[in-house]
Structure formats: structure tokens, C-alpha cells
């Protein structure tokens, strides 16, 4: 997952790590954050109570005069570094100065293991045929390369030398509106103690303890060791964040902790198995081949005395994650928040990019569906970006801010502003093409099965709703050099390293909304690759978004700024690429796990078996005149392990099919 923007990693404010730091840049007592706002915005006289106008909170408090403090919250009954003392998280808080005179405010919380940066950590070797002896890409690239997609580009005119420790825009926008902002430095990172474990419950316990402290149920201390009470807090908390910072809200909500009223998980994980594995196979997050749970834990282990405190624990993670079989196990089950979705009390405002191949769409959709089954109050935004924060949307950031503001006002202030009466789903079906819908998947969506059939006269196969008759067998040979995008092109000719099946041109726009599935009857012989990869492809020239963006030059400012933290950002537009095809989505299976993710069973060489592959969910429009294609390959170079080439894969297309969730059902195909 991507990292917090490095230019503002000053959250750690030069405070050394440890159980209780001996010195800290943040004083024990709450102090004004900065002298003057950087933006030219007049501030109203400060009232003693939070005023409400037009049924929403108003920016009447001063970001410049806000109070800041650092509290070290004890995580009761958790000692992940085995030092004999409860672990602690560091919580940086900003709140209106009026809270010192009795004003009580709710809290917007972002917990993260990234505030102190990250370590350079080598990934695992994925070229298992020995062609790449190094086989390593360093983890620090993950921190820097995509941070702009997550948080946008800051106004370059900001004075970094005096940057305050509050990253993002929540402080600029929400503190003036009567909220506190709390940034939780989680276990094993920066000034916190304990150890990171990539999704285990000790990590969840960190921000959970911070919520308990805000409700008077946990102990917090200043840097000198004096106990501090959150007597300014209403006890109502909303969690928000992107990537790992968005995953922690899911995890904490699944504990059912009292006081957590709502979460806004953006590009977030709901099951760590589905981040690093797929249907029994070892799989990489998009862009980070060779990463795994141990790599991420070592990356965020930025506390003092890190290796001594946590090295042995992370060594056990490396062993227990099992990169040999890829099976679902107790290790992964302990990191699956779906197991505890029944405990969720908080409402959920879920956001995910339809072109996010880092934290893939399955993470959002399986969480969304589980919440729906339990009728949890919820809302969803699906956009054409990748691993991306809606604050950076050039076309719709104002609408995002309006909805987010009203969402927090509704759940943390109890304002009846109508946010829950608005459509449940906001979906960007194409670059800049937004629409609101009553629900997601879109109303009227029904599964439609299309059958595969063999090609004739040396041509590629056919995809149609007609039931094929025959016993044809088609074959391809696995290779590990060309990427899936290369294997999906040139469908006018056959290719020895893939099988392709194409529909007739569709006569009208066809919209997919949900999770496609591919069923394949196949046999494997020779070679080493255990993977079967299915690609769903849109064939037809068009300008499409792939997740990349370009940033504008004029900053947009959110709320009140101060020197070093203007609260301004340059916004992003989708980069579109005109191409003759696009892989809509894909899915993978380790064929030795055809019955269960948790059990490896060897196949009889040359024997035919049935394999069911769930593809990543999507919401996508195939335009009139385009063709829908299914492409079958084995090694997916960008995601799977790369074993020696040469595995032969034979397919019985007459017993194979794809099931598409189409808006309008079969009638959508004309």
C-alpha cells in the first residue's frame, strides 16, 4: 500500500521513540499551533459553543490558535514487544482553543504506521527460475512513488521549515468547524512502542485504545509521565484514512468499540489474505512484486531499538505467511476483518478506485456486501482513479468535501442534514462521468452467463449465449516474460501463449456492475506454473482511464491555513490513453486449490478439472460496437510468481463460461 506524503512526515516532530520519550517537540500542556493563518480569510469572533447554520457546522474557530498536544495512550493487555509493559501509541491532537474553556468537541481520527516514514526493505524474489538473481525492488519506492495519488500535491509555496505536525487537510477544514483531529502513530512506528504485525489484532488495539481514552476508559500520559484526561471530548469519534490508514478504521470498527460512530475507509483492506494471495496462489499488490506481510511489517518498524524489540516477531511472520503453498491459514484468518463484521456499530462511507490494482476492488466490495447483509448504514464512492484520495479530485472535490462534511456532522454532531436521504452510491463510470445511484451494484443488475466455444479455421474462440456442442480441446503454453497486457493484444491472430474468446460487437452500451466469474475446464501438463489467470477485456478503440493522473498548477485550499500548512493542494485530472483494448478486470487461482483456498491438492497430470475464478469487481461500460473478450493465460507477470516457463494448459471451451453482472441482465446484450 502507498505511503503518507513524505514532505509532511514532520508528524513525528523529532520526538525520539521509546516507551515514554525523554524529550518531545510537543510540550506536555496544550499550546497554540501557529501564530497567523497563511490564507487571507477573516475569522469571526469565537463563540463559546459550536454554532450551527443551515444545519451544518460553521468555520468559526481558529486553526491558527488551535491547541495541540501529544498523548501516549496505554494499550491495555497488549505487550507485542514482550518488554513486560503495555504497548503505547502516540496521539497528536489538535482542537479549538475554546475546548480549554469547556467546549466539548467530537474527534476525527487518522491512525497510521507511516507518520515516521519507512525503512528500505528488500522484497522477496519472484523470478523463481533464476533469471533474475537480485529479484528485489526496495520498499522505499512504495512510500514515495504514489504518495501524490493518495493525497494530492501540496501547494509548493508552503514554508516547510516551520511545518506543523498535522498532515492532510482535516485540521484546516474541520478544526475551525468545531472538531478535534487526532493522528495516531500506531504500534512499532515512530514514537509508539510495541511491534507492527500487518493486520493482527494488536495493531487494531492501538487506535481502539485511543478511542477508549477519548471516552475515559483508557489511560493517557504526557511526555513527562503525567496522566491526562480527554475532558474536552464528547466521546464521539470518526475514523478516516487511505490505504493502511483506511484499513485500520475497518479493523477497529470490527471490534465494535463504543464511541466509534463512523468510519471512512478509502482504498482500504478488509482481508489481508486477499491483499497478498488469491485463491490459494501467492499474489503481489499491483506495482510491488515480491512484497508480503513481513516486508510491510519491516517497512513500518520505525521505533527505536526496532530489531531488538521486534525482529524475532517479524521473522515468525515471514515463516507463517507461507509463500510456498499460498494457502489460507490461521495466520490469514487472524487478519480477516470480515470474520467480525457482525460487531460493526459504526456507519461506513466507503471509497475505492476502480483502477486500483494495489488494494484491489475485492477488498472494498466484499466489505460492502458484508455490511449490506447486516444493514449497516453506509454510502459508497467508486471512481476511475487508482490508489487515490478524493480530496485530489479536480472535477468533484467540492462535492466530496460537501458529502464528507455532512457525513461527519450527521454522525458526530447529530445534525439532520439529509445526507442519508441522498443516493447511496456515487459512481464514476468513465473519466469525469459521475452519476448517483440508489444502490450498488446498480439496480437491475443480474448475472448473465456467456459460453466459450472453440475458434474455427485457426481463429480465436467465440463468446456467446449459445450453448456449444462438441468436445473441442484448445491449448496454450505458459511463458513468464510478456505481461498480461501484451498477451491480450492482437486478437485478430492466435497466440501460442494464450487462449482468447470474443463476443460479437455489442449493439448498445453494456454496463457491468459487480463481480464477474470465469469457470474453466482445463488440464495441466509439464512445467511448473500452478496459476490459471483469466482476463476480461474490452476490445474496441477508446480513450480510457487507467488510474494515472496529472496535476494542475493552481492550488485549491481547504479551510484555514497557517505557515507551513496552507491546507492547499493541486488537483488531479485523469490521464486518458486511446488504445484498441483494455483489460477490464482479472482473476487468478492456484489450480492446486480448486476446492479450497486452505487446502493444496496435487492434480493428475493431463487430467481435466473444473476451476472457478472470481475476477476483481468493477463497474464498467463496454461501448456499442466493442467486443467483450475472455483471455486465459497462466503466469501473470505483474502479479504472480514467475516460475519456469513451459507449463502446457489444455482447455475444453464447450464446458467453460464467464458470468457477467450486467445492468438490465440478458436484455442488455440486445
C-alpha positions as CSV (number, residue, x, y, z in Angstrom):
1,X,0.0,0.0,0.0
2,X,1.1,3.5,-0.6
3,X,2.6,5.8,2.0
4,X,1.9,9.2,3.6
5,X,3.3,12.2,1.9
6,X,6.9,12.5,2.9
7,X,7.1,16.3,2.9
8,X,4.9,16.3,5.9
9,X,6.3,13.4,7.8
10,X,7.1,16.0,10.5
11,X,4.2,14.5,12.4
12,X,6.9,12.8,14.4
13,X,8.3,16.3,15.2
14,X,11.7,15.0,16.1
15,X,10.4,13.2,19.1
16,X,12.6,10.1,19.8
17,X,10.9,6.8,20.0
18,X,10.6,4.8,23.2
19,X,8.2,3.7,25.9
20,X,8.0,7.3,27.1
21,X,10.3,9.7,25.2
22,X,12.6,11.7,27.4
23,X,12.1,14.8,25.2
24,X,9.5,15.9,22.7
25,X,8.9,18.8,20.4
26,X,5.3,18.8,21.6
27,X,5.0,20.2,25.1
28,X,3.0,18.4,27.8
29,X,0.5,21.2,28.0
30,X,-1.7,22.1,25.1
31,X,-0.3,25.0,23.2
32,X,-1.3,27.2,20.2
33,X,-0.4,25.6,17.0
34,X,0.8,28.6,15.0
35,X,0.7,32.4,15.0
36,X,-1.1,33.5,11.8
37,X,-3.2,31.9,9.2
38,X,-1.5,31.8,5.8
39,X,-4.7,32.2,3.8
40,X,-6.4,35.5,3.6
41,X,-9.6,34.5,5.4
42,X,-11.2,36.8,8.1
43,X,-12.1,34.9,11.2
44,X,-15.4,35.6,13.0
45,X,-15.5,36.3,16.7
46,X,-15.2,33.0,18.5
47,X,-18.4,31.8,20.2
48,X,-18.3,29.7,23.3
49,X,-20.4,26.9,21.8
50,X,-20.3,25.3,18.4
51,X,-22.7,27.3,16.2
52,X,-24.9,25.6,13.6
53,X,-26.2,27.4,10.5
54,X,-28.0,25.9,7.5
55,X,-27.9,22.6,9.5
56,X,-24.1,22.3,9.3
57,X,-21.1,23.2,11.4
58,X,-19.5,26.6,10.6
59,X,-15.8,27.7,10.4
60,X,-15.9,30.0,13.4
61,X,-12.9,28.7,15.3
62,X,-9.3,29.5,14.6
63,X,-6.9,26.9,13.1
64,X,-4.1,29.3,13.9
65,X,-4.9,29.5,17.6
66,X,-5.9,25.8,18.0
67,X,-4.4,23.8,20.8
68,X,-2.0,20.9,20.1
69,X,-0.8,18.2,22.5
70,X,0.7,14.7,22.3
71,X,-0.7,12.0,24.5
72,X,0.8,8.5,24.9
73,X,-2.1,6.1,25.3
74,X,-1.7,2.8,27.0
75,X,-2.9,-0.2,25.1
76,X,-4.2,-2.4,27.9
77,X,-3.4,-6.1,27.8
78,X,-1.2,-5.8,24.8
79,X,2.6,-6.3,25.0
80,X,3.6,-7.2,21.5
81,X,7.3,-6.3,22.1
82,X,7.4,-8.5,25.2
83,X,9.1,-5.9,27.4
84,X,6.8,-6.6,30.3
85,X,4.9,-3.3,29.9
86,X,1.7,-2.4,28.0
87,X,2.3,-1.1,24.5
88,X,1.6,2.6,23.9
89,X,0.6,4.6,20.9
90,X,1.4,8.3,20.3
91,X,-1.6,10.5,19.6
92,X,-1.1,14.0,18.3
93,X,-4.2,16.1,18.9
94,X,-5.4,19.5,17.6
95,X,-8.6,21.1,18.9
96,X,-10.2,24.5,19.1
97,X,-8.7,26.7,21.9
98,X,-12.2,27.1,23.3
99,X,-12.0,23.5,24.5
100,X,-9.8,24.8,27.3
101,X,-12.8,26.8,28.5
102,X,-15.3,24.0,28.5
103,X,-16.2,23.5,24.8
104,X,-16.6,19.8,24.0
105,X,-16.0,18.5,20.5
106,X,-16.0,15.2,18.6
107,X,-12.9,13.8,17.1
108,X,-11.8,12.9,13.5
109,X,-9.1,10.3,13.9
110,X,-6.5,9.0,11.4
111,X,-4.3,6.2,12.6
112,X,-1.2,5.2,10.6
113,X,2.1,3.3,10.8
114,X,3.6,5.7,8.2
115,X,4.0,9.0,10.1
116,X,7.6,8.4,10.8
117,X,8.4,7.3,7.2
118,X,9.7,3.8,6.4
119,X,12.7,1.6,6.0
120,X,14.4,0.4,2.9
121,X,13.4,-3.3,2.8
122,X,14.0,-5.8,0.0
123,X,11.1,-7.7,-1.4
124,X,11.0,-11.4,-1.9
125,X,12.4,-13.0,-5.1
126,X,9.6,-13.7,-7.6
127,X,11.7,-14.9,-10.6
128,X,12.0,-18.4,-9.3
129,X,13.7,-19.7,-12.5
130,X,16.9,-18.0,-11.6
131,X,16.8,-15.5,-14.5
132,X,16.9,-12.5,-12.0
133,X,19.3,-13.3,-9.2
134,X,18.6,-10.0,-7.5
135,X,14.9,-10.2,-7.7
136,X,14.4,-7.2,-5.4
137,X,12.8,-3.9,-5.5
138,X,13.1,-1.7,-2.5
139,X,10.2,-0.8,-0.3
140,X,11.1,2.9,0.0
141,X,9.8,3.3,-3.6
142,X,6.4,2.4,-2.3
143,X,6.5,5.3,0.1
144,X,7.4,8.0,-2.4
145,X,6.2,7.0,-5.8
146,X,2.4,7.1,-5.3
147,X,2.0,9.4,-2.3
148,X,0.7,12.1,-4.7
149,X,-2.1,9.8,-5.9
150,X,-3.2,9.3,-2.3
151,X,-3.0,12.9,-1.0
152,X,-2.5,15.2,-4.0
153,X,0.3,17.7,-4.4
154,X,0.7,20.3,-1.7
155,X,0.9,24.0,-2.6
156,X,4.7,24.2,-3.4
157,X,4.8,27.7,-1.9
158,X,4.3,26.4,1.6
159,X,7.2,27.0,4.0
160,X,8.4,23.6,5.0
161,X,10.9,24.8,7.6
162,X,8.1,25.6,10.0
163,X,5.7,22.9,9.0
164,X,3.3,21.8,11.8
165,X,2.9,18.1,12.5
166,X,-0.6,17.8,11.1
167,X,-0.6,16.3,7.6
168,X,-3.5,16.4,5.2
169,X,-6.4,18.8,5.3
170,X,-8.6,17.6,8.1
171,X,-7.1,20.1,10.5
172,X,-7.5,23.0,8.1
173,X,-11.2,22.3,7.3
174,X,-12.6,20.6,10.4
175,X,-10.9,22.2,13.4
176,X,-12.4,25.6,12.5
177,X,-15.8,23.8,12.4
178,X,-15.7,22.5,15.9
179,X,-13.9,19.2,15.6
180,X,-10.7,17.9,17.1
181,X,-8.2,16.0,14.8
182,X,-6.3,13.1,16.3
183,X,-3.4,11.4,14.5
184,X,-2.4,8.1,16.0
185,X,1.1,6.8,15.4
186,X,0.5,3.1,15.6
187,X,2.4,0.3,17.3
188,X,6.0,-0.2,16.3
189,X,6.2,3.1,14.4
190,X,7.8,6.4,15.4
191,X,7.2,7.2,19.0
192,X,4.9,4.3,19.7
193,X,6.1,1.1,21.4
194,X,5.1,-2.4,20.5
195,X,5.5,-4.2,17.2
196,X,3.8,-4.0,13.8
197,X,2.2,-7.2,12.7
198,X,0.5,-6.4,9.4
199,X,-3.1,-6.6,10.4
200,X,-3.1,-8.6,13.6
201,X,-5.3,-7.6,16.5
202,X,-2.5,-5.9,18.4
203,X,-2.4,-3.2,15.7
204,X,-6.1,-2.8,15.9
205,X,-5.9,-2.4,19.6
206,X,-3.7,0.8,19.2
207,X,-6.3,3.2,17.7
208,X,-9.0,1.3,19.7
209,X,-7.2,2.3,22.8
210,X,-7.1,5.9,21.6
211,X,-10.9,5.8,21.2
212,X,-11.2,4.3,24.7
213,X,-9.1,7.2,26.1
214,X,-11.3,9.8,24.4
215,X,-14.2,8.1,26.3
216,X,-12.4,7.9,29.6
217,X,-11.9,4.2,29.5
218,X,-8.1,4.1,28.9
219,X,-5.0,5.8,30.4
220,X,-3.1,8.5,28.6
221,X,0.1,10.3,29.6
222,X,2.1,13.4,28.6
223,X,5.8,13.2,27.8
224,X,6.7,13.6,31.5
225,X,4.5,10.7,32.5
226,X,1.7,12.7,33.9
227,X,-1.8,11.2,33.3
228,X,-4.0,13.2,31.0
229,X,-7.8,13.1,30.7
230,X,-9.7,14.0,27.5
231,X,-12.2,16.2,29.3
232,X,-12.8,18.2,26.2
233,X,-14.0,15.2,24.1
234,X,-17.7,14.3,23.5
235,X,-16.5,10.7,23.1
236,X,-17.8,10.6,19.5
237,X,-15.1,9.5,17.0
238,X,-15.0,9.2,13.2
239,X,-12.0,7.4,11.7
240,X,-10.8,8.1,8.2
241,X,-7.7,7.3,6.0
242,X,-6.3,6.0,2.8
243,X,-4.7,2.6,2.2
244,X,-3.2,1.2,5.5
245,X,-4.7,4.4,7.2
246,X,-8.1,3.3,5.8
247,X,-7.6,-0.3,6.7
248,X,-7.3,0.5,10.4
249,X,-10.8,2.0,10.5
250,X,-12.2,-1.3,9.1
251,X,-10.3,-3.2,11.7
252,X,-11.3,-1.0,14.7
253,X,-14.9,-0.9,13.6
254,X,-14.9,-4.7,13.6
255,X,-14.2,-4.7,17.3
256,X,-17.5,-2.9,18.0
257,X,-15.7,-0.4,20.2
258,X,-18.1,2.1,21.8
259,X,-17.6,5.7,20.8
260,X,-16.6,5.0,17.2
261,X,-19.6,6.4,15.3
262,X,-18.5,6.2,11.7
263,X,-15.6,5.3,9.5
264,X,-14.4,6.5,6.1
265,X,-12.2,3.7,4.7
266,X,-10.5,4.8,1.4
267,X,-8.7,2.3,-0.7
268,X,-8.8,0.0,2.4
269,X,-8.2,-3.7,3.1
270,X,-10.8,-5.9,4.6
271,X,-8.9,-9.2,4.4
272,X,-5.1,-9.3,4.3
273,X,-5.1,-12.7,2.6
274,X,-6.8,-11.1,-0.5
275,X,-4.0,-8.4,-0.5
276,X,-1.2,-10.9,-0.7
277,X,-2.9,-14.0,-2.0
278,X,-5.7,-15.1,-4.4
279,X,-7.5,-18.4,-4.4
280,X,-4.5,-20.3,-3.0
281,X,-1.9,-18.5,-5.0
282,X,0.9,-16.1,-3.9
283,X,0.0,-12.7,-5.4
284,X,1.5,-9.3,-5.3
285,X,-0.1,-5.9,-4.8
286,X,-0.1,-4.1,-8.1
287,X,3.3,-2.4,-8.6
288,X,5.0,-4.2,-5.7
289,X,6.1,-7.6,-6.9
290,X,7.6,-9.7,-4.1
291,X,6.0,-7.8,-1.2
292,X,4.4,-9.7,1.6
293,X,3.3,-9.3,5.2
294,X,6.8,-9.5,6.6
295,X,8.1,-6.9,4.2
296,X,5.4,-4.4,5.2
297,X,6.0,-5.0,8.9
298,X,9.7,-4.4,8.5
299,X,9.0,-1.3,6.4
300,X,6.9,0.4,9.1
301,X,9.1,-0.7,12.0
302,X,10.5,2.8,12.7
303,X,10.5,2.8,16.5
304,X,13.8,2.9,18.5
305,X,15.6,-0.4,19.2
306,X,13.4,-1.8,16.4
307,X,15.3,-5.0,15.6
308,X,15.9,-6.0,19.2
309,X,12.3,-5.4,20.1
310,X,10.5,-6.8,17.1
311,X,12.9,-8.7,14.9
312,X,12.0,-12.2,16.2
313,X,8.3,-11.5,15.8
314,X,8.6,-10.4,12.2
315,X,10.8,-13.4,11.5
316,X,7.8,-15.5,12.6
317,X,5.6,-13.5,10.3
318,X,7.9,-14.4,7.4
319,X,7.7,-18.0,8.2
320,X,3.9,-18.2,9.0
321,X,2.7,-16.3,5.9
322,X,3.7,-19.3,3.8
323,X,4.9,-18.2,0.4
324,X,5.3,-21.9,-0.6
325,X,1.7,-23.0,-0.8
326,X,-0.2,-19.7,-0.6
327,X,-2.9,-21.4,1.4
328,X,-5.4,-19.6,3.6
329,X,-4.4,-20.5,7.2
330,X,-4.8,-19.4,10.8
331,X,-2.2,-16.7,10.1
332,X,-4.5,-15.1,7.5
333,X,-7.8,-15.8,9.3
334,X,-6.5,-13.7,12.2
335,X,-6.1,-10.9,9.7
336,X,-9.6,-11.1,8.2
337,X,-11.9,-8.4,9.4
338,X,-14.9,-10.0,7.6
339,X,-14.9,-12.5,10.4
340,X,-16.1,-9.8,12.8
341,X,-18.3,-7.7,10.6
342,X,-21.2,-8.6,12.8
343,X,-19.7,-6.4,15.5
344,X,-19.7,-3.3,13.4
345,X,-21.6,-0.5,15.1
346,X,-20.2,2.4,13.1
347,X,-21.7,3.7,9.8
348,X,-19.4,3.3,6.8
349,X,-18.6,5.8,4.0
350,X,-16.5,3.6,1.6
351,X,-14.4,4.9,-1.2
352,X,-12.4,2.9,-3.7
353,X,-10.7,3.3,-7.1
354,X,-11.9,1.1,-9.9
355,X,-8.4,1.2,-11.3
356,X,-6.7,0.4,-8.0
357,X,-4.6,-2.7,-8.5
358,X,-2.6,-2.2,-5.3
359,X,-5.5,-2.6,-2.9
360,X,-7.8,-4.3,-5.3
361,X,-11.5,-3.7,-5.6
362,X,-12.4,-7.1,-4.0
363,X,-11.3,-5.6,-0.7
364,X,-14.0,-2.9,-0.9
365,X,-16.8,-4.9,-2.4
366,X,-16.6,-7.9,-0.1
367,X,-16.7,-5.5,2.9
368,X,-19.6,-3.5,1.3
369,X,-21.6,-6.7,0.7
370,X,-21.0,-8.0,4.2
371,X,-22.1,-4.6,5.6
372,X,-25.2,-4.7,3.4
373,X,-26.2,-8.1,4.7
374,X,-26.3,-6.6,8.2
375,X,-28.0,-3.4,7.1
376,X,-25.1,-1.2,8.4
377,X,-25.7,2.5,7.5
378,X,-23.4,3.0,4.5
379,X,-22.5,5.0,1.5
380,X,-20.1,4.3,-1.4
381,X,-18.0,6.2,-3.9
382,X,-16.3,4.4,-6.8
383,X,-14.1,6.4,-9.0
384,X,-11.8,5.9,-12.1
385,X,-8.6,6.6,-10.2
386,X,-6.2,4.1,-8.7
387,X,-4.9,4.3,-5.1
388,X,-6.4,7.8,-4.6
389,X,-7.8,10.3,-2.1
390,X,-11.0,12.1,-3.2
391,X,-9.5,15.4,-1.8
392,X,-7.4,15.3,-5.0
393,X,-10.3,15.1,-7.5
394,X,-10.2,18.0,-9.9
395,X,-13.8,17.7,-11.0
396,X,-15.6,16.6,-7.9
397,X,-13.6,17.5,-4.9
398,X,-16.1,20.1,-3.8
399,X,-18.9,17.5,-3.8
400,X,-16.6,15.1,-1.9
401,X,-16.0,17.7,0.7
402,X,-19.7,18.6,1.0
403,X,-20.7,15.0,1.5
404,X,-17.8,14.2,3.9
405,X,-18.7,17.3,5.9
406,X,-22.3,16.4,6.1
407,X,-21.5,12.8,6.9
408,X,-19.4,13.8,9.9
409,X,-21.9,16.4,11.0
410,X,-24.6,13.8,10.9
411,X,-22.8,11.1,12.8
412,X,-20.7,13.1,15.2
413,X,-22.9,16.2,15.8
414,X,-26.3,14.5,15.2
415,X,-27.3,17.1,12.6
416,X,-30.3,16.1,10.5
417,X,-28.9,17.4,7.2
418,X,-30.3,14.8,4.8
419,X,-27.1,13.1,4.0
420,X,-28.7,9.7,4.5
421,X,-31.6,10.6,2.2
422,X,-29.3,11.2,-0.7
423,X,-28.5,8.4,-3.2
424,X,-26.3,5.7,-1.7
425,X,-23.8,5.3,-4.5
426,X,-21.7,7.8,-6.4
427,X,-20.0,6.1,-9.4
428,X,-17.6,7.4,-12.0
429,X,-18.3,5.1,-14.9
430,X,-15.8,6.9,-17.2
431,X,-13.3,9.7,-16.9
432,X,-15.3,12.6,-15.4
433,X,-18.6,10.8,-15.9
434,X,-20.2,10.8,-12.5
435,X,-23.7,9.7,-11.6
436,X,-25.6,8.9,-8.4
437,X,-27.5,5.7,-7.9
438,X,-29.9,4.3,-5.3
439,X,-27.5,1.3,-4.5
440,X,-24.5,-0.6,-5.7
441,X,-24.3,-2.9,-7.6
442,X,-26.6,-0.8,-9.7
443,X,-30.3,-1.6,-9.5
444,X,-31.4,-4.1,-12.1
445,X,-28.1,-5.9,-12.3
446,X,-28.4,-9.6,-13.0
447,X,-25.9,-12.3,-13.7
448,X,-25.6,-13.4,-17.4
449,X,-23.7,-16.4,-18.5
450,X,-21.8,-16.5,-21.7
451,X,-20.3,-19.6,-23.1
452,X,-16.9,-20.2,-24.5
453,X,-16.5,-22.1,-27.8
454,X,-13.6,-23.1,-29.9
455,X,-12.5,-21.0,-32.8
456,X,-12.6,-22.2,-36.4
457,X,-10.1,-22.2,-39.2
458,X,-7.2,-21.2,-36.9
459,X,-9.0,-18.3,-35.4
460,X,-9.6,-17.3,-31.8
461,X,-12.6,-18.6,-29.9
462,X,-16.1,-17.3,-29.5
463,X,-18.0,-15.9,-26.6
464,X,-21.8,-16.1,-26.8
465,X,-25.0,-17.1,-25.1
466,X,-25.4,-20.1,-27.3
467,X,-24.7,-23.5,-25.8
468,X,-21.8,-25.0,-27.7
469,X,-21.9,-28.6,-28.8
470,X,-18.8,-30.7,-29.2
471,X,-15.7,-31.8,-27.4
472,X,-13.1,-29.5,-28.7
473,X,-9.8,-29.0,-26.8
474,X,-7.6,-25.9,-27.2
475,X,-4.2,-25.5,-25.7
476,X,-1.5,-22.9,-24.9
477,X,1.9,-22.9,-23.3
478,X,2.8,-20.8,-20.3
479,X,5.5,-18.1,-20.6
480,X,6.8,-15.7,-17.9
481,X,8.3,-12.8,-20.0
482,X,5.3,-11.0,-21.5
483,X,2.9,-9.1,-19.3
484,X,-0.9,-9.7,-19.5
485,X,-1.4,-6.5,-21.4
486,X,0.8,-7.8,-24.2
487,X,-0.8,-11.2,-24.2
488,X,-4.3,-9.6,-24.5
489,X,-3.5,-7.7,-27.7
490,X,-3.6,-8.7,-31.3
491,X,-6.8,-10.7,-31.0
492,X,-7.1,-10.9,-34.8
493,X,-4.5,-13.6,-34.6
494,X,-3.9,-16.5,-32.3
495,X,-1.1,-16.7,-29.8
496,X,0.7,-19.8,-28.5
497,X,0.8,-18.4,-25.0
498,X,-2.9,-17.7,-24.5
499,X,-6.4,-18.5,-25.5
500,X,-8.9,-15.8,-26.4
501,X,-12.7,-15.8,-26.8
502,X,-14.5,-12.9,-28.2
503,X,-18.2,-11.9,-28.4
504,X,-19.8,-10.2,-31.5
505,X,-19.8,-6.4,-31.3
506,X,-22.4,-5.3,-28.8
507,X,-25.2,-3.3,-30.3
508,X,-25.6,-1.0,-27.4
509,X,-23.6,0.2,-24.4
510,X,-23.3,-2.7,-21.9
511,X,-22.7,-2.0,-18.2
512,X,-21.1,-4.4,-15.8
513,X,-21.7,-3.7,-12.1
514,X,-20.3,-6.3,-9.7
515,X,-18.1,-9.3,-9.7
516,X,-17.6,-11.4,-12.9
517,X,-16.7,-15.0,-12.6
518,X,-15.0,-17.4,-15.0
519,X,-15.4,-21.2,-15.0
520,X,-12.9,-23.2,-16.9
521,X,-12.4,-26.9,-17.5
522,X,-8.7,-27.4,-18.0
523,X,-5.8,-29.8,-17.7
524,X,-2.2,-29.0,-16.9
525,X,0.9,-30.9,-18.0
526,X,4.6,-30.4,-17.6
527,X,6.2,-27.1,-16.5
528,X,6.0,-25.5,-13.1
529,X,3.4,-22.8,-13.0
530,X,0.3,-23.6,-10.9
531,X,-1.6,-20.5,-12.0
532,X,-4.6,-20.1,-14.1
533,X,-5.3,-16.4,-14.9
534,X,-8.5,-15.1,-16.5
535,X,-8.7,-11.6,-18.1
536,X,-11.9,-9.9,-19.0
537,X,-11.2,-7.5,-21.9
538,X,-13.0,-4.6,-23.7
539,X,-11.9,-4.7,-27.4
540,X,-12.6,-1.5,-29.2
541,X,-10.7,1.8,-29.6
542,X,-11.5,4.4,-27.0
543,X,-9.9,6.9,-24.7
544,X,-9.9,5.3,-21.3
545,X,-8.6,6.0,-17.8
546,X,-6.1,3.5,-16.3
547,X,-5.5,5.2,-12.9
548,X,-2.7,7.6,-13.8
549,X,-3.3,11.3,-13.2
550,X,-1.8,14.7,-14.0
551,X,-1.8,17.6,-11.5
552,X,-2.9,21.1,-12.2
553,X,-0.9,24.2,-11.4
554,X,-3.5,26.2,-9.4
555,X,-3.9,25.1,-5.8
556,X,-7.3,24.7,-4.1
557,X,-7.4,25.5,-0.4
558,X,-9.4,23.6,2.2
559,X,-10.3,25.8,5.1
560,X,-7.8,27.9,7.1
561,X,-4.1,27.7,6.6
562,X,-1.1,28.5,8.7
563,X,2.6,28.9,7.7
564,X,3.9,25.6,6.5
565,X,0.4,24.1,6.3
566,X,-1.7,26.2,3.9
567,X,-4.3,23.5,3.6
568,X,-3.9,23.8,-0.2
569,X,-3.4,21.2,-2.9
570,X,-3.0,20.9,-6.6
571,X,-5.8,18.8,-8.0
572,X,-5.6,15.8,-10.4
573,X,-7.1,15.0,-13.7
574,X,-7.3,11.5,-15.2
575,X,-4.8,10.8,-17.9
576,X,-6.6,9.0,-20.7
577,X,-5.0,6.8,-23.2
578,X,-6.6,5.9,-26.6
579,X,-6.0,2.2,-27.2
580,X,-7.7,-0.6,-29.1
581,X,-8.4,-2.6,-25.9
582,X,-8.4,-2.5,-22.1
583,X,-8.2,-5.3,-19.5
584,X,-11.4,-4.5,-17.5
585,X,-10.5,-6.9,-14.7
586,X,-8.8,-10.2,-14.0
587,X,-8.6,-13.0,-11.5
588,X,-6.2,-15.8,-10.5
589,X,-6.3,-19.3,-9.0
590,X,-3.6,-21.7,-7.9
591,X,-5.1,-24.8,-9.6
592,X,-4.0,-26.9,-6.7
593,X,-6.6,-25.1,-4.6
594,X,-9.6,-25.8,-6.9
595,X,-11.6,-27.0,-3.9
596,X,-10.5,-24.7,-1.1
597,X,-8.2,-21.7,-0.5
598,X,-6.9,-23.5,2.6
599,X,-6.0,-26.9,1.1
600,X,-3.5,-27.7,-1.6
601,X,-4.3,-30.9,-3.7
602,X,-2.0,-32.1,-6.4
603,X,-3.5,-32.6,-9.8
604,X,-3.2,-35.7,-12.0
605,X,-1.0,-34.5,-14.9
606,X,-3.1,-34.2,-18.0
607,X,-6.4,-34.8,-16.2
608,X,-9.2,-32.3,-16.7
609,X,-10.6,-30.4,-13.7
610,X,-13.1,-27.6,-13.2
611,X,-11.8,-24.3,-11.9
612,X,-13.9,-21.3,-10.8
613,X,-12.1,-17.9,-10.8
614,X,-13.7,-14.8,-9.3
615,X,-12.4,-11.7,-11.0
616,X,-11.9,-8.4,-9.3
617,X,-15.2,-6.5,-9.0
618,X,-15.8,-3.5,-11.3
619,X,-18.3,-1.0,-12.7
620,X,-17.6,-0.6,-16.4
621,X,-19.3,0.3,-19.6
622,X,-18.5,-1.6,-22.8
623,X,-19.5,0.8,-25.6
624,X,-21.6,-0.1,-28.5
625,X,-19.6,-1.6,-31.3
626,X,-17.0,-3.1,-28.9
627,X,-16.5,-6.7,-28.2
628,X,-16.2,-8.5,-24.9
629,X,-13.3,-10.9,-24.6
630,X,-12.1,-13.6,-22.2
631,X,-8.3,-14.3,-22.3
632,X,-6.8,-17.3,-20.5
633,X,-3.1,-17.3,-19.5
634,X,-1.1,-18.9,-16.7
635,X,1.7,-16.6,-15.3
636,X,0.5,-13.0,-14.8
637,X,4.0,-11.4,-14.8
638,X,2.9,-8.3,-12.8
639,X,1.2,-10.2,-10.0
640,X,2.0,-13.9,-9.8
641,X,5.2,-15.7,-9.0
642,X,7.3,-16.3,-12.2
643,X,8.2,-20.0,-12.4
644,X,10.0,-21.7,-15.2
645,X,8.1,-21.4,-18.5
646,X,6.6,-24.4,-20.3
647,X,3.5,-25.5,-18.5
648,X,1.0,-26.8,-21.0
649,X,-2.6,-25.8,-20.4
650,X,-5.4,-27.6,-22.3
651,X,-9.0,-26.2,-22.1
652,X,-12.3,-27.7,-23.0
653,X,-14.1,-24.5,-24.1
654,X,-17.5,-26.2,-24.5
655,X,-17.5,-26.8,-20.7
656,X,-16.3,-23.3,-19.8
657,X,-18.1,-20.0,-19.4
658,X,-18.0,-16.5,-18.0
659,X,-20.7,-15.0,-15.8
660,X,-21.1,-11.2,-16.1
661,X,-23.1,-8.9,-13.7
662,X,-25.0,-6.8,-16.3
663,X,-27.3,-3.9,-15.6
664,X,-30.5,-5.0,-17.3
665,X,-29.5,-8.6,-17.4
666,X,-29.5,-10.6,-20.7
667,X,-31.5,-7.9,-22.4
668,X,-28.5,-5.6,-22.1
669,X,-26.8,-7.7,-24.9
670,X,-29.6,-7.0,-27.3
